[in-house]
Amino acid sequence: MLYKIFSTERKSQIHIHLSSIMKNCTKVPKVSILLPVYNAAEWLRDCLHSISQQTFHDFEIIAVNDGSTDDSLFILHQFQQFDKRMQVHTFTENQGIVAALNTAFDKAEGEFIARMDADDIMPADRLRLQAKYLLEHTQAGVVSGRVEYIGDSEANLGYYRYVQWLNSIYSAYEIRLRRFIESPVAHPSVMMRRNILPKTVYRKGNFPEDYDLWLRLLESGAEIHKIDEVVLRWRDHPKRISRTNKEYDREYFFEHKAQFIAAEIGRLKPEKILAWAGGRKTRRRIDFLRKFGIEMKGYIDVHPRRINTIIQGLPVISPENIPWQSDILILVFVPNWGARDEITRFLVSQGAKEGEQFLLCA
């Protein structure tokens, strides 16, 4: 634990250890770790300890204290005394994660940008493995990896299933295909090339800042890869920003990504678009696409009471009556994990190719 690092009896050992590390580091660090901190004192020591134990040493930590009212700033300054690779910047009032991240990025000097959250834990080999991967795979713009869930999987089943889904999509091809379902990588698990990042790295709005970045990068042609190693121990707790910030609401997810779905539809240029929608709530999301000029020609549904009816002026057909002879694109809006997998298997069995004849957009 990090309190051991700060104990008096170990100070001399730590100074010797860190002096050795500094001698082996270049003047400009290879990796910059962006670490926003807001009222994270409960977990921050564990986080910093995991960073200090990295087998890769050529990095800097850019910590931004976002107006914390607990002991977070004290802990950061305490750690900084023993590791001069850390910069600490502080806001007098809470400004939000976007401001903290952009401030950290502006101060960073590394060729590679790594993300970390103050309540999570890095496995000791994470930075070495990710830096090595980016050096050896020049086509990769972002590299993530597998995520280990730390929390109550029974009480928070939805979040746990999301982590399972993250770990199930592995290749750059799968990540691109599934980008309209959910954010395809965990933000604090990534390392990115500085030179592929947009001028405004993180944007503030009614959307999650990380998902927005992934969608922009993928639309620009950047590749997101994963390594087959756990790179993050992701702590789930009631104070996590994805639980407390309204911008992480599922509806905001979809409202924002509608513009990217519309751009992909423009690239595919289908003659007819059908929506596989599971109910009134999912059909409502089609309204977001209409704002970008995307119009549906009908719905696909399995509910016998809806088949062969008219909803919102559009005909409802069964999956067996999909007109495959025409140039169609099916947008699958069903959010249920199991149902979506079943729909995917059905469409593939009909000869449809994901990314060309159908898109998963839950």
C-alpha positions in Angstrom: 0.0 0.0 0.0 1.1 3.6 -0.6 1.3 4.5 3.1 4.4 2.2 3.2 6.1 4.4 0.7 5.6 7.4 2.9 6.8 5.7 6.1 9.9 7.3 7.7 11.9 4.0 7.7 11.6 3.6 4.0 12.4 7.1 2.8 16.1 6.5 2.1 15.3 3.4 0.2 12.7 5.2 -1.9 15.1 8.1 -2.7 17.8 5.6 -3.9 15.2 3.7 -6.0 13.8 6.9 -7.6 17.2 8.3 -8.2 18.1 5.2 -10.2 14.9 5.5 -12.2 15.6 9.2 -13.0 19.0 8.4 -14.4 17.5 6.0 -16.9 14.8 8.3 -18.1 15.1 10.6 -21.0 14.7 14.3 -20.5 11.4 14.3 -22.4 9.4 11.3 -21.1 8.1 8.7 -23.6 4.7 8.4 -21.8 2.6 11.0 -20.1 -0.1 9.8 -17.7 -3.2 12.0 -17.5 -4.7 11.7 -14.0 -7.7 13.8 -13.1 -8.5 13.7 -9.4 -11.7 14.7 -7.6 -12.4 13.6 -4.0 -10.6 10.3 -4.5 -8.7 10.1 -1.3 -10.3 6.8 -0.4 -8.6 5.1 -3.4 -5.8 7.5 -4.5 -3.0 5.9 -2.5 -3.6 2.5 -4.2 -3.7 4.1 -7.6 -0.4 6.0 -7.1 1.2 3.0 -5.6 0.3 0.9 -8.7 1.8 3.6 -10.9 5.0 3.7 -8.8 5.4 0.0 -9.3 5.5 0.1 -13.1 8.2 -1.9 -14.8 8.4 0.8 -17.4 10.0 4.0 -15.9 10.1 6.5 -18.7 6.9 8.4 -17.9 5.5 11.5 -16.2 2.3 11.9 -14.2 0.2 15.0 -14.9 -2.2 15.1 -12.0 -5.0 17.7 -11.9 -6.8 18.1 -8.6 -10.3 19.2 -9.7 -11.3 21.2 -6.6 -11.3 18.3 -4.3 -12.6 18.9 -0.8 -11.1 15.8 0.8 -7.4 14.9 1.3 -6.7 14.2 -2.4 -4.5 17.2 -2.8 -2.5 16.4 0.3 -1.9 12.9 -0.9 -0.8 14.1 -4.4 1.7 16.5 -2.8 2.9 13.8 -0.4 3.6 11.5 -3.3 5.2 14.2 -5.4 7.9 14.6 -2.7 9.1 11.2 -3.5 8.5 11.0 -7.2 9.6 14.1 -9.2 8.0 12.6 -12.3 4.7 13.9 -11.0 3.3 17.4 -11.7 0.4 18.5 -9.6 -2.0 21.2 -10.9 -5.0 22.2 -9.0 -8.3 24.0 -9.6 -9.7 26.0 -6.7 -13.2 24.9 -7.7 -14.5 21.8 -9.4 -14.6 22.3 -13.1 -15.3 18.8 -14.3 -13.3 16.0 -15.9 -13.1 17.6 -19.4 -11.3 20.7 -18.1 -9.1 18.6 -15.9 -8.1 16.3 -18.8 -7.5 19.1 -21.3 -5.3 20.9 -18.7 -3.3 17.7 -18.1 -2.9 17.1 -21.9 -1.7 20.7 -22.4 1.0 20.1 -19.8 2.0 16.7 -21.1 5.2 16.2 -23.2 5.2 12.5 -23.9 4.9 10.9 -27.4 2.4 8.5 -25.9 -0.6 9.6 -23.7 -1.8 7.1 -21.1 -5.0 7.6 -19.1 -5.6 6.6 -15.5 -8.4 7.3 -13.0 -7.7 8.0 -9.4 -9.8 5.1 -8.2 -8.4 2.4 -10.4 -5.2 0.2 -10.3 -2.6 -0.4 -13.0 -1.0 -3.9 -13.3 2.8 -3.5 -13.0 3.5 -4.3 -16.6 0.8 -2.2 -18.2 2.9 0.8 -19.4 5.7 -1.4 -20.7 3.3 -3.6 -22.7 1.3 -0.8 -24.2 4.4 1.3 -25.1 6.0 -1.8 -26.7 2.8 -2.5 -28.7 2.6 1.1 -30.1 6.3 1.0 -31.0 5.9 -2.3 -32.9 2.4 -1.7 -34.5 2.6 1.6 -36.3 -0.9 1.3 -37.6 -2.4 1.3 -34.1 -3.4 4.8 -32.8 -4.8 3.7 -29.5 -4.1 0.5 -27.5 -6.2 -0.8 -24.6 -6.4 -4.3 -23.2 -8.5 -6.5 -21.0 -10.2 -5.0 -17.9 -10.6 -6.7 -14.5 -13.8 -5.7 -12.7 -13.5 -4.7 -9.0 -16.9 -4.4 -7.4 -20.2 -6.2 -6.6 -21.0 -7.9 -9.8 -24.4 -9.1 -8.5 -25.6 -5.7 -7.2 -24.2 -3.9 -10.3 -25.0 -6.6 -13.0 -25.3 -4.1 -15.8 -21.9 -2.6 -15.3 -20.4 -6.0 -14.9 -21.9 -7.2 -18.1 -20.5 -4.1 -19.8 -17.0 -5.1 -18.7 -17.6 -8.6 -20.0 -18.7 -7.1 -23.3 -15.5 -4.9 -23.4 -13.4 -8.0 -22.9 -15.3 -9.9 -25.7 -14.5 -7.4 -28.5 -10.8 -7.7 -29.1 -9.7 -6.9 -32.7 -9.5 -3.5 -34.3 -12.1 -4.8 -36.8 -14.5 -5.8 -34.0 -14.0 -2.5 -32.2 -14.8 -0.5 -35.3 -17.9 -2.6 -36.0 -19.3 -2.4 -32.5 -18.6 1.3 -31.8 -22.3 2.2 -32.1 -23.3 -0.1 -29.2 -21.3 1.3 -26.3 -17.9 2.9 -25.7 -15.6 0.1 -27.0 -12.8 0.7 -24.6 -12.5 1.7 -20.9 -11.1 5.2 -20.9 -8.5 4.7 -18.1 -7.2 1.6 -19.9 -5.8 3.3 -23.0 -2.5 4.6 -24.3 -2.7 6.8 -27.3 -0.3 8.4 -29.9 -0.2 12.1 -29.3 0.0 12.8 -33.1 -3.4 11.2 -33.9 -5.3 13.2 -31.3 -7.6 16.1 -32.5 -6.8 19.7 -31.7 -9.5 19.7 -29.0 -8.8 16.3 -27.4 -11.8 16.3 -25.0 -15.0 18.2 -25.7 -17.6 19.2 -23.2 -21.3 18.6 -23.9 -24.3 16.4 -23.2 -22.2 13.3 -23.9 -19.4 11.2 -22.4 -16.1 12.8 -23.3 -14.3 9.5 -23.9 -16.9 8.0 -26.1 -16.9 11.2 -28.2 -13.2 10.9 -28.6 -13.3 7.3 -29.7 -16.1 8.0 -32.3 -14.1 10.9 -33.7 -10.9 8.9 -33.9 -12.6 5.9 -35.6 -14.4 8.2 -38.0 -11.0 9.7 -39.0 -9.7 6.3 -39.8 -7.6 5.7 -36.6 -7.3 2.2 -35.3 -8.0 1.1 -31.8 -6.3 -2.1 -30.7 -6.2 -4.3 -27.6 -3.6 -6.5 -26.1 -4.4 -9.8 -24.6 -3.4 -8.8 -21.1 -5.2 -7.1 -18.2 -4.2 -3.4 -18.3 -6.7 -2.1 -15.8 -8.3 -3.1 -12.5 -11.5 -1.1 -12.8 -13.1 -0.2 -9.5 -16.9 0.1 -9.5 -18.4 2.1 -6.7 -21.4 4.5 -6.1 -19.3 7.6 -6.5 -17.9 6.7 -9.9 -18.4 9.5 -12.4 -20.2 7.3 -14.9 -22.8 6.7 -12.2 -23.1 10.3 -10.9 -22.7 12.5 -14.1 -25.9 13.0 -16.1 -23.7 13.1 -19.3 -23.2 9.4 -19.0 -26.9 8.6 -19.3 -27.7 6.1 -22.0 -30.0 8.5 -23.9 -27.2 11.0 -24.1 -25.0 8.3 -25.5 -27.4 7.7 -28.3 -28.3 11.3 -29.0 -24.6 12.1 -29.5 -23.6 9.1 -31.6 -26.5 9.6 -34.0 -24.4 12.0 -36.0 -21.7 9.4 -36.4 -24.2 6.7 -37.4 -25.6 9.1 -39.9 -22.2 9.7 -41.3 -21.6 5.9 -41.6 -25.0 5.5 -43.4 -23.9 8.3 -45.8 -20.8 6.2 -46.6 -22.7 3.0 -47.2 -25.4 4.7 -49.3 -28.2 2.1 -48.9 -31.4 2.4 -51.0 -33.6 1.5 -48.1 -33.1 1.6 -44.3 -35.1 -0.6 -41.9 -35.0 -0.3 -38.1 -35.1 -3.4 -35.9 -36.6 -1.8 -32.8 -37.8 -3.6 -29.7 -40.3 -1.1 -28.4 -41.4 2.5 -28.1 -38.3 3.6 -26.2 -35.9 2.3 -28.8 -38.0 3.5 -31.7 -37.8 7.0 -30.2 -34.1 7.0 -30.9 -34.8 7.1 -34.6 -35.9 10.7 -34.1 -32.3 11.6 -33.4 -31.3 10.2 -36.8 -34.0 12.1 -38.6 -32.3 15.3 -37.5 -29.5 14.3 -39.8 -31.8 13.5 -42.7 -31.9 9.7 -42.2 -35.4 8.3 -42.9 -36.6 4.8 -42.2 -38.7 2.8 -44.7 -40.1 0.4 -42.1 -39.6 -1.5 -38.8 -38.7 -5.1 -38.1 -40.2 -6.7 -35.0 -40.9 -10.2 -33.6 -43.9 -9.2 -31.5 -47.0 -10.8 -33.1 -49.2 -7.8 -32.1 -47.0 -5.4 -34.0 -46.2 -7.4 -37.1 -48.2 -6.2 -40.2 -49.3 -3.0 -38.4 -48.4 0.6 -39.1 -46.3 2.5 -36.5 -45.4 6.1 -36.9 -46.6 5.8 -40.5 -44.2 3.0 -41.3 -45.0 -0.7 -41.9 -43.9 -3.4 -39.4 -42.6 -6.7 -40.9 -41.3 -9.9 -39.4 -37.7 -11.0 -39.8 -38.7 -13.7 -42.2 -40.1 -11.0 -44.6 -37.0 -8.8 -44.9 -36.6 -7.9 -48.6 -33.0 -9.1 -49.1 -33.3 -8.7 -52.8 -33.1 -4.9 -52.4 -30.1 -2.8 -51.3 -31.0 -2.4 -47.6 -29.4 -1.5 -44.4 -30.8 -2.7 -41.1 -30.2 -0.6 -38.0 -30.5 -2.8 -34.9 -31.7 -0.8 -31.9 -32.4 -3.6 -29.5 -30.4 -2.9 -26.3 -30.8 -6.3 -24.6 -27.5 -8.1 -24.7 -28.9 -11.6 -25.4 -31.6 -10.4 -27.9 -29.0 -8.4 -29.8 -26.7 -11.5 -30.1 -29.6 -13.6 -31.3 -30.5 -11.0 -33.9 -26.9 -10.9 -35.1 -26.8 -14.6 -35.5 -30.1 -14.5 -37.5 -28.9 -11.8 -39.8 -25.6 -13.5 -40.4 -27.5 -16.8 -41.2 -29.4 -14.8 -43.9 -26.1 -13.9 -45.6 -26.0 -10.3 -44.2 -22.6 -8.8 -43.3 -22.2 -6.7 -40.3 -21.0 -3.2 -41.1 -22.5 -3.4 -44.6 -26.1 -4.8 -44.5 -26.6 -4.2 -40.8 -25.3 -2.0 -38.0 -25.7 -2.6 -34.2 -26.7 0.7 -32.8 -28.2 0.0 -29.3 
